[in-house]
Amino acid sequence: MKQLYRSYEESTTLFKNFEKVYPSLIKVESIGQTWEKRDINLITISKDIETADFVPALFFTGTIHAREWIGHEVAIDFVKYVVENIEIDPVLQNILNKATIYLVPCANPDGFEYSRKHFSFWRKNRRQNADGSYGVDLNRNFPIGFIKSTNTTSNIYGGPEPFSEPETRALKEFVESHPNIAIALDYHSQGNVFFPAHDFRHEDTVDTTDMNILCANMAEEIRKVSGREYGIHQGKPPAKLISGSGREFYYSKGIISTVVEVGTRNISDYMEDMAENIREHIPALLAAAQEAPYYDKNNPLKRVDNFNVARVGSNHVRLKWDYESNEHIHFEIYRSKKNKSYCRPFNLVARTQALEFVDDNLQSSTDYFYNIRAVDMNILQKSPYTPQVRVRTLVEYDDFSRLYYANASQTGYVASNINNNAKHFGINSLFVGIDENKGISYSMVTVDLKTMPENAIIKSARLLLYPINRVSTTIEKYGEWNVGIVNQETMGDITNFDDVDEMDITTYIGRPTASHQLTQGIWREWRLSRNECEILSNEIKNEKLVFRVEGPKKLKTGRKSQMMQWDIGYGRFGFGLTYRPMLELTYTLEPTIATLYPKKLNTISNKEVKEDEVYSGYDENGSKIYSTFEFDLSSLPPYDYTMITRAYFELNSTKIYIKDDIRFHLEFVDQDVIKDYNGISNREVIQNIGYDVSANELKNNQKQYFMFDSFAEIELNKKLQDKSSIAFVLKPTSAKKVIKNSVVNWATQDDELSPKLIIEYIPKRRNPVNTIENLKLLKEDGKIKLTWDNPKDKDFGGVKVIKNAFREPFSNNDGQKLYAGRDNYTYDDFGALDIEKYYAVFTYDEVPNYSEPVIIKYTP
Ligand SMILES: [Zn+2]
């Protein structure tokens, strides 16, 4: 396993050889010496070594932790890739035309060699501490957030003071003397995750979006190569933030910076795993280097201002922004359905010089994430990204959507080697899989559905779990994580391992998550098929849903753990309530069917108006005879609380005196045009209903249905508003010039076969309830507290509180969600007091229709 890994000496020789063969492309230099007098190698890759330091640069560091050999290996093969491909790879040439790449393949050569030769899991450097113990964790020896400790034997002992170590001093001096560094990547293992830099405040910074996109672009390159998915995790509250690390030091110098955790173990099987990890990180590194010019501190192109949503519907979003533009500038807009997504050519939805963009044909009740940057074609430069806009499209006219969170007391995990599993419920993370200590572990997630209407028809659903940590899934490509709906009739005790193990699963939902798709920091979803939604609809009667989450149940020989940890959101181990397991549903209701009979029936010919009689066709002079039908909508429930979801017109013929090719059209018209022949000839048609029908078809089928299309349904809904009567005209047409004495008689009012207007409708509020009032900000116990008065309306469902540090949130998804529920106050628990920001409070009803926001600005 270790044979194929290269020693520090070997890599030094390799790099020096490359330098010899490609002197204008590769440079090797020492930026300092370790305690054991090894040179710390710095490799420069540039189109022209002479000018390398004047070009925006990517800075790579690897193996600062001795046992994390991946960094060293990736650096070697990356340089090798460059020298072997510079002549043939236009992407690489293009990148090197605009960027320099600096690599410190191994920032801890002493520790690395110690780990290779003696103690594989050694992490620190090889300083001899005053008490005779060895080592300082170099990645705790930087000054930002440095923690002074005397626990010298600790694996994360940060040294006597910041920069006490020659290795970190060398990095400091190099970075401080190279202001052209724009992006810093620090390679570690393990976890398949990016950890972007933070500023020790639990707020997004203006460049959070930039760092997330940089990581997501790299992740997408990795996925392309191997299908492996990477998480992106900035360490949100109340997670402990790492102190004294290189990443935050680089970030404090204005450099976009992230840690890259590669693979699932430190020293992996080289041929099976390491080779693939290296292969997938070469395009990822190139994707990162491509961005270096855009994060250069001297980039004259500024971010787009005031990027926001101007309007949102069930299937479109209108975006707007400001920019001092000129003819050379345009904007790139990227769209994604996932948070922390990439911006690559395949999700670029618009290139425009306008200051707005309408995105059409979207799905209803769906989250969309938009990113924007400016591009200047004159200087071939791109701006950083503006903080991401998040928006959810509205529900479809006949839909409702619901978000249910797991019920704490009935959500937890059971493990085969643990006696009192009940104590994990409502408190612990959801462990799923297997490890040596816990044994086999399942998680149970219970969602209360008491508030779900019994006649709901679920149209779409997804279960979401937040991956808090995947470090204990240590085996590559082994096992999958499934979610099943438990049959509650045979369920037993959900806190008892044997009962859980034997549970009858009605169906597994969505697609399994394979081990290489496990991430952290990005929600994982199991999306239900239509069939599974039907099963879910049947579960509503139980007033709750119980899910069993399961993973692999056997370990590979010699391996200790294949365990995934999802967040429960509750208790002290979780990231907070917003990270609870969620079930998101879109549903409609079984409709009420109303059959309306005409209040008036007429036949209108050139000669006369006949009441209560209906026939239509052509008279003895060849003039058209029309039939008209008028309906009264007053028996339907009030417009504000009713949505007509389907409508059709039924007509039965009784006698047919027709030989020629005559067709009949049913028109939806305004009621007052049909009093006489003159009126009807000048009628204005709202819409034709359904398709025209021929006399022949009538002979085969006495009953005819004319279905309303969506436009006609919208018009019908409008008529409901003032409960006006509505009318229809049956009009004959023919391709022949002259037709005489051809009519069809239709059944009338008194007949069972009477013309009918059949309307299906559901109870649904059309408008939001009123906004909240008296929104106030105050400080309490060192936290920001918001208070307000809720509207007094029986349909008031609750409020949603959103925080955004960059703009007034237009939509109720645009920012960090602080609270949703019926209370009239909330705290911003982890919010920083020294940052300006906006809080927006939206009210909602059960649809939900959201009110306009009430916004308050916090100024420190
Ligand atoms: Zn590390």
Residues whose N, C-alpha, C, O or C-beta is under 5 A from the ligand:
A	BS01	ZN	H65 E68 H188 S189
